[in-house]
Amino acid sequence: MRADIRNIAIIAHVDHGKTTLVDGMLKQAKVFRDASTAGERILDSNALERERGITILSKNTAVTWNDIKINIVDTPGHADFGGEVERVLNMVDGALLLIDAVDGPMPQTRFVLRKALELGLRIIVVINKIDRPYARVEEVLNETFDLFIELGATDEQAEFPVVYAVGLEGRAGYDPDQTAPDLAPLFETIEKEIPGPQIDPDAPPVLQVTTLEYDNYKGQIGVGRLLSGVLRRGADVVRVTPDGTRETGKIVYLFTYHNLAKQEVPEALAGDIVAFGGFEELRISDTIAYPQIDQALPPIRIEEPTVRMTFGVNTSPLAGREGKTGWGTSRRIRQRLIDEMRSNVALRVEESGQPDRFIVSGRGELHLAILIETMRREGYEFDVSKPEVIYHEDPQTGETLEPFEEVHIEVAEDLVGTVVELLGARRGQMLDMRSQNGITYLKYLVPTRGLLGFRMHLMRATSGLGQINSVFYGYEPLAGPIPGRQFGSLVAWEAGVASTYALVHTQARGTFFIQPQTEVYEGMVVGEHIRAEDLAVNVTKTKHLTAVRTKNYADEVRLAPPRSMSLDDCLEFLAEDELLEVTPGSLRIRKRILNNEDRQKDQKRREKLLEG
């Protein structure tokens, strides 16, 4: 066992303070010359992570404390990025399980803890945010212990050490009423409780690729924990894929982590987390070893996707104006999606029956939305369909099964009835309800199908104050019909530029998504209708100029401001016969069939089929 190193992951539910706690650890380990200028959420370096306030990709860093190197892996808390958590837990010997002193264990806490216990990791429970009003430290500790027992923890795992912390202020202690001015108690607990890595220094070096990075100069970089031996730069090695394919190569670059950077080293010892380059192609789960090794390590198992949508070539009349030249072709989009699968292990990409469309499956709406936003920022132009759930068939009975999620909602007491009604319509089954300090906590089991587009309805019904979190529960028999979108779309009648005059005179028909002077095309969705059916409207009509003047020099009716639609809002709004056109500068909802007459004929044909 190596005594000079500790490998830990920080796991928790979303927004329980993982990245903020890592900030404190980095600052107190003297990573920065001046800690006050370091900023906040240092590891959330990705622009999307900073905008959304969530961790999307797991990050590696390392600090030194009392001559012991602590490799820290910060993991995402959102259920849609569970694939990231499942991968990186293979690299560590222990985990800090952060739990909010008010919220207690939440859905994702259960998911990440189950994975950590299955791998036999040593868990340190950190009850964070103990300075929050209504903190219930003792209750949360008891709930956490119950969760350990419920998930089948061994006696040794259930006797977990506890540290109390205020991550934002960088304080920790063994007693909630008496914390140290720094995180020393946390570092001491890591040093004492997390075992050093078990290694065989004399065996040939072997590691498994758990994370992929890309460097513009060095090419593909693999990251993993060296399980045995000594890995040297320049050494001849073999890459063994999970299916047994072998490829010989050389370790051209070798790094270990130090503070926030990678440090180039001539050799690395077993037990350390290393990054290496030298292979043109690397994949998650690949085994890198000296040539005498012929057996690949067991592949990293990732839970299957539950939601899918199609990505395709943008076929709108405005295609090709905003994306990078040539980046909207089916070949380019296909290659980009396949490249994404190499590092985003929870993602699946399949060919569809059409040459210019691909079926992309992921863990949830957010998982796919992040991919869409990333591609959009890179300069790609494409369209996507409405997200839909993936059904399974019971191998024994032949019954169709659908994915269900465990949903936790926090809402003000006076709005509980509204939320219960919304979830009831979506076939939700209430599992638990408790109230505390004017807030009601609801626990439901809901078909994933019923949650597609639900977040927007919840935000509207609770004036933006409701909070919702969910985690995959399992596959269950079909729950029955679920109502779709209540209102139809306002669809542009003809191509042109939207005028203020036309928008003012048609705004009684619904809510617009566009402003005056926006270029529109026939079949483009410009707003939401006040009724259930779609309505084609002329938004390009202009006022005829005549010599006749009335006493009113300006229209009395003013134009209401348009509804601002984010990417998440657009995906939730989409109907079955609509697509979302995604370009670097715009998000446009459109009908699959743009021509109004053709679309009406298709609608009548579908109605006849249903009647038949």
GUMI-814876 format. One line per 2 residues: their letters; for each residue x, y, z of C-alpha. Coordinates in Angstrom, 3 decimals, padded with zeros to 6 digits. Layout:
// GUMI-814876
a> X,Y,Z | ... .
This chain:
// GUMI-814876
mr> 000.000,000.000,000.000 | 001.359,003.427,-000.946 .
ad> 001.291,005.678,002.108 | 002.208,008.916,000.292 .
ir> -000.913,009.171,-001.896 | -004.720,009.245,-001.550 .
ni> -007.199,009.020,-004.447 | -010.651,010.435,-003.659 .
ai> -013.796,011.444,-005.546 | -016.241,014.085,-004.362 .
ia> -019.792,012.836,-004.930 | -023.154,014.383,-004.084 .
hv> -026.562,015.498,-005.312 | -026.642,018.554,-007.575 .
dh> -026.028,021.886,-005.781 | -024.842,020.368,-002.496 .
gk> -021.529,022.241,-002.751 | -018.945,019.846,-004.257 .
tt> -017.125,022.297,-006.517 | -017.195,025.029,-003.850 .
lv> -015.632,022.663,-001.312 | -012.883,021.771,-003.808 .
dg> -012.252,025.528,-004.183 | -011.611,025.725,-000.430 .
ml> -009.302,022.692,-000.518 | -007.286,024.162,-003.403 .
kq> -006.965,027.564,-001.724 | -005.930,026.132,001.647 .
ak> -003.415,023.739,000.087 | -001.600,026.874,-001.181 .
vf> -002.301,026.126,-004.851 | -002.589,029.867,-005.560 .
rd> -000.093,032.571,-004.758 | -003.000,034.778,-003.683 .
as> -006.124,032.786,-002.750 | -008.325,035.909,-002.706 .
ta> -007.870,036.395,-006.474 | -008.627,032.781,-007.403 .
ge> -012.368,033.282,-007.990 | -015.195,030.820,-007.398 .
ri> -015.969,027.335,-008.790 | -012.436,027.148,-010.187 .
ld> -012.872,023.657,-011.634 | -016.035,024.594,-013.562 .
sn> -013.893,026.013,-016.358 | -016.279,025.124,-019.196 .
al> -018.386,028.149,-020.289 | -021.583,026.058,-020.214 .
er> -020.831,024.927,-016.650 | -020.414,028.515,-015.482 .
er> -023.616,029.660,-017.212 | -025.773,026.850,-015.830 .
gi> -024.066,026.670,-012.422 | -023.608,022.898,-012.657 .
ti> -020.672,020.527,-013.176 | -020.989,018.615,-016.462 .
ls> -017.580,016.946,-016.842 | -015.587,015.279,-014.083 .
kn> -012.273,017.065,-013.361 | -008.962,015.854,-011.965 .
ta> -006.775,017.923,-009.668 | -004.272,017.198,-006.922 .
vt> -003.133,018.947,-003.740 | -000.357,018.186,-001.256 .
wn> -001.114,018.099,002.475 | 001.484,017.030,005.083 .
di> 003.649,015.566,002.286 | 000.729,013.387,001.133 .
ki> -000.525,013.870,-002.406 | -004.332,013.890,-002.584 .
ni> -005.713,013.262,-006.091 | -009.215,014.796,-006.157 .
vd> -011.856,014.007,-008.778 | -014.777,016.470,-008.832 .
tp> -017.889,014.783,-010.273 | -021.212,016.084,-011.667 .
gh> -024.239,016.027,-009.368 | -026.981,016.010,-011.994 .
ad> -028.581,012.622,-012.738 | -028.180,013.100,-016.513 .
fg> -024.381,012.988,-016.111 | -024.325,009.828,-013.996 .
ge> -022.148,008.219,-016.677 | -019.319,010.571,-015.683 .
ve> -019.635,009.480,-012.036 | -019.744,005.760,-012.850 .
rv> -016.498,006.027,-014.831 | -014.336,008.023,-012.455 .
ln> -015.224,006.033,-009.329 | -013.066,003.273,-010.838 .
mv> -009.977,005.480,-010.323 | -010.310,006.139,-006.577 .
dg> -010.102,004.332,-003.228 | -012.507,006.538,-001.301 .
al> -015.115,009.252,-001.649 | -016.334,012.356,000.150 .
ll> -020.140,012.132,000.171 | -021.474,015.691,000.548 .
id> -024.947,016.126,001.989 | -026.780,019.432,002.449 .
av> -027.637,020.072,006.117 | -031.172,021.189,005.142 .
dg> -032.049,018.955,002.171 | -030.549,015.718,003.495 .
pm> -029.992,012.742,001.147 | -031.573,013.413,-002.279 .
pq> -032.186,011.215,-005.375 | -028.695,011.583,-006.830 .
tr> -027.164,010.998,-003.365 | -028.707,007.535,-003.471 .
fv> -027.398,006.882,-007.015 | -023.766,007.952,-006.393 .
lr> -023.632,006.276,-002.968 | -024.925,002.985,-004.408 .
ka> -022.174,003.055,-007.061 | -019.486,003.868,-004.461 .
le> -020.619,001.085,-002.106 | -020.710,-001.460,-004.956 .
lg> -017.046,-000.661,-005.677 | -016.189,-001.086,-001.956 .
lr> -014.951,002.508,-001.550 | -014.334,004.012,001.895 .
ii> -016.874,006.830,002.384 | -016.394,010.004,004.435 .
vv> -019.727,011.764,005.010 | -019.423,015.568,004.879 .
in> -022.533,017.353,006.139 | -022.170,020.669,004.321 .
ki> -023.837,024.099,004.669 | -024.400,023.671,008.440 .
dr> -024.709,027.481,008.695 | -027.954,027.514,006.646 .
py> -031.177,028.580,008.399 | -033.264,025.522,009.405 .
ar> -030.203,023.227,009.230 | -031.187,019.844,010.734 .
ve> -027.793,018.280,011.252 | -028.777,015.350,013.528 .
ev> -031.780,014.349,011.410 | -029.711,014.471,008.201 .
ln> -027.030,012.277,009.793 | -029.677,009.711,010.811 .
et> -031.228,009.793,007.320 | -027.766,009.228,005.809 .
fd> -027.125,006.231,008.082 | -030.521,004.786,007.090 .
lf> -029.602,005.236,003.427 | -026.320,003.327,003.922 .
ie> -028.215,000.425,005.503 | -030.941,000.520,002.831 .
lg> -028.302,000.287,000.072 | -026.709,-002.766,001.666 .
at> -023.550,-001.218,003.140 | -021.258,-003.615,005.024 .
de> -020.724,-003.113,008.762 | -017.377,-001.484,008.008 .
qa> -018.894,000.883,005.391 | -021.773,001.816,007.719 .
ef> -019.298,002.990,010.390 | -018.423,006.048,008.338 .
pv> -016.494,009.058,009.681 | -018.420,012.355,009.680 .
vy> -017.087,015.867,009.088 | -019.236,019.011,009.349 .
av> -018.429,021.848,006.959 | -019.261,025.282,005.611 .
gl> -017.759,024.855,002.142 | -018.329,028.460,001.064 .
eg> -016.235,029.766,003.993 | -013.688,026.917,003.882 .
ra> -014.397,025.710,007.444 | -014.770,022.181,008.803 .
gy> -014.945,020.382,012.140 | -015.788,017.150,013.953 .
dp> -018.586,018.882,015.867 | -021.337,020.961,014.190 .
dq> -021.196,023.519,017.019 | -017.453,023.971,016.864 .
ta> -015.704,024.171,013.501 | -012.067,025.005,012.840 .
pd> -011.253,028.212,010.912 | -009.996,026.060,008.017 .
la> -010.484,022.635,006.392 | -007.712,020.928,008.434 .
pl> -010.185,018.442,010.058 | -011.293,017.350,006.570 .
fe> -007.709,016.851,005.342 | -006.861,014.953,008.538 .
ti> -009.862,012.655,008.072 | -008.883,011.961,004.434 .
ek> -005.324,011.129,005.512 | -006.492,008.849,008.337 .
ei> -009.585,007.140,006.846 | -008.992,006.801,003.083 .
pg> -006.604,003.914,002.404 | -003.612,004.397,000.138 .
pq> -003.814,002.518,-003.177 | -003.007,-001.207,-003.131 .
id> -000.270,-001.838,-005.704 | 002.137,-004.455,-007.008 .
pd> 005.276,-002.433,-007.858 | 007.094,-005.385,-009.460 .
ap> 004.319,-006.411,-011.880 | 004.127,-005.014,-015.449 .
pv> 002.361,-001.627,-015.632 | -001.376,-001.806,-016.359 .
lq> -004.002,000.956,-016.449 | -007.537,001.378,-017.719 .
vt> -008.615,004.510,-019.598 | -011.447,006.153,-017.630 .
tl> -011.412,009.682,-019.101 | -010.423,011.159,-022.469 .
ey> -009.065,014.629,-023.157 | -007.887,016.233,-026.376 .
dn> -004.887,018.512,-026.820 | -004.475,020.478,-030.050 .
yk> -000.723,019.793,-030.046 | -000.415,016.406,-028.335 .
gq> -003.575,014.791,-029.744 | -005.682,012.275,-027.808 .
ig> -004.846,012.098,-024.088 | -006.026,009.171,-021.929 .
vg> -006.460,009.402,-018.152 | -006.544,006.499,-015.707 .
rl> -005.078,005.072,-012.516 | -001.897,003.040,-012.857 .
ls> -002.758,-000.253,-011.125 | 000.692,-001.863,-011.043 .
gv> 004.336,-001.423,-011.961 | 006.201,001.661,-013.179 .
lr> 005.130,003.354,-016.422 | 007.941,005.172,-018.239 .
rg> 007.829,007.776,-020.964 | 009.008,006.283,-024.267 .
ad> 008.042,002.739,-023.266 | 006.527,000.356,-025.834 .
vv> 002.983,-000.567,-024.776 | -000.088,-002.306,-026.135 .
rv> -003.693,-001.056,-026.213 | -006.202,-003.865,-025.615 .
tp> -009.854,-002.997,-026.267 | -012.705,-004.694,-024.339 .
dg> -013.404,-006.911,-027.382 | -009.779,-008.168,-027.412 .
tr> -008.347,-006.083,-030.300 | -004.648,-005.292,-029.769 .
et> -002.677,-002.280,-031.039 | 000.989,-001.603,-030.271 .
gk> 002.206,001.906,-029.533 | 004.505,004.058,-027.439 .
iv> 003.994,006.346,-024.433 | 005.024,009.654,-026.045 .
yl> 003.740,011.933,-023.248 | 003.309,011.121,-019.560 .
ft> 001.789,013.412,-016.938 | 000.661,013.318,-013.339 .
yh> -001.625,015.917,-011.766 | -000.275,018.652,-009.536 .
nl> -002.537,021.451,-008.299 | -004.585,022.652,-011.299 .
ak> -002.135,021.553,-013.974 | -000.684,018.411,-015.525 .
qe> 003.006,017.935,-014.782 | 005.165,016.100,-017.332 .
vp> 007.158,013.302,-015.654 | 009.692,010.708,-016.917 .
ea> 007.932,007.887,-015.027 | 004.884,007.245,-012.847 .
la> 004.473,004.778,-009.993 | 001.507,002.475,-009.479 .
gd> -001.339,004.019,-007.496 | -001.113,007.472,-009.087 .
iv> -003.631,008.952,-011.537 | -001.799,009.601,-014.807 .
af> -002.476,011.141,-018.203 | -000.659,009.869,-021.297 .
gg> -000.473,010.418,-025.046 | 000.855,008.398,-027.957 .
fe> -002.153,006.660,-029.512 | -004.169,008.240,-032.319 .
el> -007.311,006.522,-031.100 | -008.255,005.788,-027.497 .
ri> -011.570,004.755,-025.993 | -013.005,004.551,-022.507 .
sd> -012.337,001.066,-020.970 | -009.209,000.428,-023.096 .
ti> -006.394,-001.345,-021.217 | -002.878,000.094,-021.633 .
ay> -000.075,-002.287,-020.593 | 003.344,-003.659,-021.476 .
pq> 003.246,-006.098,-024.448 | 003.421,-009.257,-022.306 .
id> -000.112,-008.542,-020.986 | -002.707,-010.160,-023.248 .
qa> -005.898,-009.852,-021.184 | -007.984,-006.655,-021.092 .
lp> -009.342,-005.413,-017.774 | -013.130,-005.823,-017.272 .
pi> -014.935,-003.015,-019.172 | -016.537,-000.133,-017.263 .
ri> -020.273,-000.808,-017.104 | -022.553,002.166,-017.725 .
ee> -026.336,002.233,-017.258 | -028.355,002.371,-020.470 .
pt> -029.875,005.603,-021.925 | -033.591,006.312,-021.366 .
vr> -034.309,009.198,-023.799 | -033.565,009.658,-027.498 .
mt> -034.015,012.181,-030.297 | -032.944,012.443,-033.924 .
fg> -030.222,014.809,-035.183 | -030.330,015.697,-038.859 .
vn> -029.152,018.043,-041.573 | -030.786,021.470,-041.410 .
ts> -033.203,021.677,-044.365 | -034.840,025.044,-043.633 .
pl> -034.811,027.910,-046.168 | -032.378,029.799,-043.896 .
ag> -029.875,026.916,-043.689 | -026.184,027.618,-044.222 .
re> -026.221,031.269,-043.184 | -024.823,031.113,-039.633 .
gk> -022.851,027.877,-039.209 | -019.276,027.250,-040.335 .
tg> -019.047,026.503,-044.055 | -019.475,022.793,-044.703 .
wg> -020.240,021.962,-041.072 | -023.915,021.241,-041.717 .
ts> -023.427,018.144,-043.896 | -024.543,014.680,-042.785 .
rr> -020.923,013.439,-042.961 | -019.718,016.201,-040.616 .
ir> -022.599,015.756,-038.149 | -022.192,011.958,-038.133 .
qr> -018.442,012.213,-037.446 | -019.007,014.736,-034.639 .
li> -021.575,012.470,-032.935 | -019.286,009.430,-033.236 .
de> -016.381,011.452,-031.760 | -018.643,012.471,-028.860 .
mr> -019.348,008.809,-028.056 | -015.644,008.192,-027.461 .
sn> -015.620,010.312,-024.299 | -019.342,010.625,-023.470 .
va> -019.847,006.972,-022.549 | -023.547,007.252,-021.590 .
lr> -024.373,008.411,-025.150 | -025.454,006.121,-028.015 .
ve> -025.578,007.022,-031.725 | -027.364,004.848,-034.311 .
es> -028.139,005.211,-037.990 | -031.786,005.877,-038.818 .
gq> -033.591,004.789,-041.974 | -032.718,008.144,-043.583 .
pd> -029.156,008.961,-044.697 | -029.197,012.481,-043.237 .
rf> -030.695,011.657,-039.787 | -029.152,009.933,-036.739 .
iv> -030.769,008.586,-033.562 | -028.962,009.901,-030.459 .
sg> -029.812,008.386,-027.054 | -028.832,009.743,-023.639 .
rg> -029.610,009.773,-019.936 | -032.182,012.573,-020.111 .
el> -033.230,015.842,-021.713 | -030.387,017.807,-020.081 .
hl> -027.763,015.282,-021.203 | -028.852,015.752,-024.838 .
ai> -029.376,019.526,-024.474 | -025.751,019.976,-023.356 .
li> -024.555,018.093,-026.461 | -026.772,020.280,-028.696 .
et> -025.489,023.492,-027.067 | -021.846,022.331,-027.319 .
mr> -022.166,021.500,-031.031 | -023.968,024.763,-031.655 .
re> -021.113,026.759,-030.085 | -018.581,024.865,-032.172 .
gy> -020.265,026.147,-035.358 | -022.490,023.220,-036.365 .
ef> -025.900,023.737,-037.951 | -028.514,020.951,-037.691 .
dv> -032.049,020.172,-036.568 | -033.332,017.919,-033.772 .
sk> -036.653,016.231,-033.059 | -038.757,016.111,-029.908 .
pe> -037.158,013.924,-027.178 | -038.911,010.572,-026.640 .
vi> -038.417,007.743,-024.148 | -036.863,004.372,-024.998 .
yh> -039.172,001.408,-024.333 | -038.013,-002.089,-023.379 .
ed> -039.732,-005.439,-023.771 | -039.910,-007.840,-020.819 .
pq> -038.012,-010.938,-022.057 | -040.251,-013.300,-020.044 .
tg> -043.750,-011.893,-020.556 | -043.281,-009.860,-023.747 .
et> -044.905,-006.869,-021.981 | -043.805,-003.358,-022.999 .
le> -041.927,-001.544,-020.214 | -041.123,002.151,-019.920 .
pf> -038.547,004.038,-017.796 | -039.669,005.555,-014.482 .
ee> -037.946,008.192,-012.366 | -037.991,008.976,-008.674 .
vh> -038.895,012.665,-008.454 | -038.343,015.004,-005.498 .
ie> -040.092,018.390,-005.538 | -039.805,021.310,-003.103 .
va> -042.650,023.802,-003.218 | -044.397,026.361,-000.984 .
ed> -047.243,024.844,001.065 | -049.961,026.889,-000.673 .
lv> -048.950,025.511,-004.107 | -048.950,021.800,-003.207 .
gt> -052.425,021.213,-004.707 | -051.341,022.566,-008.089 .
vv> -048.249,020.338,-008.206 | -050.185,017.234,-007.094 .
el> -052.706,017.886,-009.864 | -049.955,018.314,-012.488 .
lg> -048.189,015.084,-011.481 | -051.453,013.169,-011.176 .
ar> -052.228,013.946,-014.835 | -048.775,012.578,-015.719 .
rg> -049.436,009.232,-013.990 | -047.262,010.088,-010.989 .
qm> -047.578,007.969,-007.812 | -046.960,009.832,-004.543 .
ld> -044.497,008.006,-002.279 | -044.009,010.581,000.469 .
mr> -044.967,014.112,001.541 | -043.637,016.167,004.451 .
sq> -043.775,019.848,005.373 | -041.194,021.907,007.203 .
ng> -040.824,025.672,007.718 | -043.466,026.526,005.081 .
it> -041.903,024.244,002.436 | -043.472,020.938,001.371 .
yl> -041.256,018.105,000.116 | -042.945,015.689,-002.302 .
ky> -041.560,012.345,-003.430 | -043.094,010.726,-006.527 .
lv> -042.591,007.858,-008.935 | -043.301,009.202,-012.434 .
pt> -042.905,007.729,-015.949 | -040.029,009.491,-017.754 .
rg> -042.585,010.108,-020.530 | -044.570,012.281,-018.116 .
ll> -041.512,014.346,-017.171 | -040.627,015.378,-020.746 .
gf> -041.583,019.034,-020.865 | -042.817,019.006,-017.256 .
rm> -040.188,021.366,-015.839 | -041.561,024.339,-017.800 .
hl> -045.109,023.652,-016.563 | -043.877,023.404,-012.959 .
mr> -041.990,026.699,-013.221 | -045.074,028.446,-014.585 .
at> -047.421,026.927,-011.982 | -045.122,027.904,-009.081 .
sg> -043.964,031.272,-010.511 | -040.430,029.893,-010.789 .
lg> -040.194,028.907,-007.107 | -040.652,025.115,-007.403 .
qi> -037.561,022.909,-007.384 | -037.488,019.503,-009.062 .
ns> -034.855,016.749,-008.992 | -035.116,013.258,-010.410 .
vf> -033.084,010.077,-010.732 | -033.663,006.975,-012.876 .
yg> -035.682,004.368,-010.946 | -036.110,001.456,-013.351 .
ye> -038.342,-000.049,-016.045 | -041.989,-000.697,-015.153 .
pl> -045.166,-001.636,-017.117 | -046.739,001.146,-019.222 .
ag> -048.539,003.687,-017.047 | -051.293,004.573,-019.562 .
pi> -051.973,007.653,-021.694 | -050.381,010.975,-020.685 .
pg> -051.788,014.299,-021.988 | -049.551,016.063,-024.481 .
rq> -049.132,019.775,-025.123 | -052.282,021.772,-024.323 .
fg> -051.838,024.533,-026.889 | -051.084,024.546,-030.605 .
sl> -048.495,026.531,-032.555 | -048.762,029.795,-034.463 .
va> -047.153,029.034,-037.831 | -045.879,031.568,-040.376 .
we> -048.114,031.619,-043.488 | -045.454,032.935,-045.859 .
ag> -041.780,033.888,-046.032 | -040.647,037.446,-045.365 .
va> -039.777,039.812,-042.532 | -042.115,040.063,-039.521 .
st> -043.704,043.513,-039.220 | -044.893,045.308,-036.109 .
ya> -048.223,045.991,-037.810 | -048.896,042.289,-038.474 .
lv> -047.756,041.168,-035.000 | -049.943,043.760,-033.247 .
ht> -052.999,042.669,-035.214 | -052.486,038.937,-034.621 .
qa> -051.226,038.945,-031.019 | -054.733,038.194,-029.734 .
rg> -054.233,034.724,-031.228 | -051.477,033.779,-028.764 .
tf> -047.939,034.515,-027.527 | -045.153,035.282,-030.004 .
fi> -041.557,033.990,-029.879 | -040.271,036.538,-032.421 .
qp> -039.735,040.296,-032.595 | -040.501,042.677,-035.463 .
qt> -037.881,042.566,-038.268 | -037.236,038.839,-037.673 .
ev> -036.871,036.916,-040.931 | -039.409,034.079,-041.116 .
ye> -040.252,031.347,-043.612 | -043.392,029.370,-044.439 .
gm> -043.877,026.631,-041.839 | -041.766,028.310,-039.151 .
vv> -043.369,028.324,-035.670 | -043.570,031.943,-034.519 .
ge> -045.598,031.536,-031.312 | -048.002,029.544,-029.157 .
hi> -051.707,029.540,-030.044 | -054.372,030.139,-027.356 .
ra> -056.206,027.006,-028.563 | -055.226,023.359,-028.931 .
ed> -054.923,023.321,-032.729 | -052.244,024.973,-034.903 .
la> -052.996,028.226,-036.699 | -051.225,029.660,-039.746 .
vn> -050.850,033.465,-039.422 | -049.469,036.155,-041.711 .
vt> -046.799,037.994,-039.687 | -045.225,039.780,-042.680 .
kt> -048.247,041.913,-043.642 | -047.547,045.666,-043.748 .
kh> -049.853,048.666,-043.454 | -050.963,050.130,-046.791 .
lt> -050.034,053.789,-047.132 | -052.975,056.053,-048.058 .
av> -053.630,059.783,-047.929 | -056.469,059.230,-045.457 .
rt> -055.629,059.984,-041.833 | -057.694,059.299,-038.713 .
kn> -057.497,061.227,-035.445 | -055.265,058.479,-033.932 .
ya> -051.764,058.861,-035.283 | -050.578,055.628,-033.606 .
de> -052.224,052.330,-032.900 | -053.699,052.232,-029.414 .
vr> -052.864,048.534,-029.079 | -049.252,048.020,-028.096 .
la> -047.185,044.956,-029.018 | -046.607,042.622,-026.088 .
pp> -042.960,041.560,-025.598 | -042.152,038.137,-027.133 .
rs> -041.513,035.093,-024.952 | -037.789,034.442,-024.712 .
ms> -037.144,030.747,-025.493 | -033.984,029.052,-024.256 .
ld> -032.769,025.754,-025.726 | -034.424,023.827,-022.864 .
dc> -037.706,025.725,-023.423 | -037.633,024.939,-027.159 .
le> -037.050,021.219,-026.578 | -039.912,021.103,-024.086 .
fl> -042.240,023.011,-026.449 | -041.668,020.793,-029.525 .
ae> -044.641,018.808,-030.848 | -044.384,015.458,-032.661 .
de> -044.620,017.107,-036.109 | -042.039,019.813,-035.321 .
ll> -038.250,020.136,-035.428 | -035.872,022.537,-033.727 .
ev> -033.486,024.257,-036.129 | -030.198,024.849,-034.250 .
tp> -027.560,027.273,-035.575 | -024.754,029.180,-033.803 .
gs> -026.891,032.334,-033.794 | -030.520,031.148,-033.666 .
lr> -032.986,028.593,-032.378 | -036.034,028.255,-034.628 .
ir> -038.936,025.863,-034.159 | -040.393,024.688,-037.478 .
kr> -042.879,022.182,-038.847 | -041.445,019.009,-040.428 .
il> -043.597,019.748,-043.533 | -043.078,023.441,-044.277 .
nn> -045.700,023.954,-047.013 | -049.048,024.827,-045.403 .
ed> -051.207,022.988,-047.954 | -049.066,019.839,-047.858 .
rq> -049.131,019.901,-044.063 | -052.938,020.174,-043.956 .
kd> -053.253,017.257,-046.408 | -050.905,015.178,-044.251 .
qk> -052.931,016.054,-041.145 | -056.187,014.924,-042.810 .
rr> -054.547,011.695,-043.961 | -053.395,010.958,-040.380 .
ek> -056.878,011.679,-038.992 | -058.424,009.242,-041.500 .
ll> -055.937,006.554,-040.488 | -056.798,007.073,-036.828 .
eg> -060.528,006.853,-037.571 | -059.954,003.699,-039.584 .
